[in-house]
Amino acid sequence: MTGVFERTSAVAIESPCILVCMLDTASGLCLGCGRTGDEIAAWTQLSPEARRSIMSTLSERLATLDR
């Protein structure tokens, strides 16, 4: 099978990350995006619907943090 190549490409995953990765010790939320450490760790394994559901809560979460 000469000349047959499998082409792979990275799939972009929607993410709220703003590269300010620091967890607040009191709340457990990232000070940059508002996700929990568990959510961040599982992010690539979550369905697009689950990621969007989490993202819909992030602005409210961030508003509760003392920065």
C-alpha positions in Angstrom: 0.0 0.0 0.0 2.4 2.6 -1.2 1.4 6.2 -0.9 -1.4 5.7 1.6 -1.2 8.1 4.6 -3.5 8.5 7.5 -4.1 12.1 8.2 -4.8 13.1 11.8 -5.7 16.5 13.0 -6.2 18.0 16.4 -9.7 18.8 17.3 -10.2 22.1 19.0 -12.0 21.8 22.3 -14.0 24.7 23.6 -12.4 25.9 26.8 -12.7 28.8 29.2 -9.0 28.7 30.1 -7.3 32.2 30.0 -3.9 30.8 31.1 -4.3 32.1 34.7 -4.1 28.8 36.4 -4.3 29.2 40.1 -6.8 27.4 42.4 -8.3 29.4 45.2 -7.7 27.5 48.4 -11.0 28.5 50.0 -13.3 27.6 47.1 -11.3 25.2 45.1 -12.0 27.3 42.0 -9.5 28.4 39.4 -9.0 32.2 39.7 -8.7 32.5 35.9 -11.6 30.5 34.6 -13.8 29.4 37.6 -13.6 25.7 37.1 -12.7 23.2 39.8 -9.6 21.2 39.7 -11.6 18.1 38.9 -13.4 19.8 36.1 -10.1 21.0 34.6 -8.6 17.5 34.9 -11.6 15.9 33.2 -12.2 18.7 30.6 -11.0 16.8 27.5 -13.1 13.7 28.5 -16.4 15.6 28.9 -19.0 15.8 26.2 -19.4 19.2 24.5 -22.8 19.5 26.3 -21.2 18.9 29.7 -18.5 21.5 29.0 -21.1 24.1 27.9 -23.2 23.4 31.0 -20.1 24.1 33.2 -19.2 27.1 31.2 -22.7 28.6 31.7 -22.0 28.8 35.4 -18.5 30.2 35.4 -19.3 33.9 35.5 -21.4 33.4 38.6 -18.7 31.3 40.2 -16.0 33.9 39.5 -18.2 36.7 40.9 -18.2 34.9 44.3 -14.4 34.9 44.6 -12.4 37.4 46.6 -9.5 38.3 44.3 
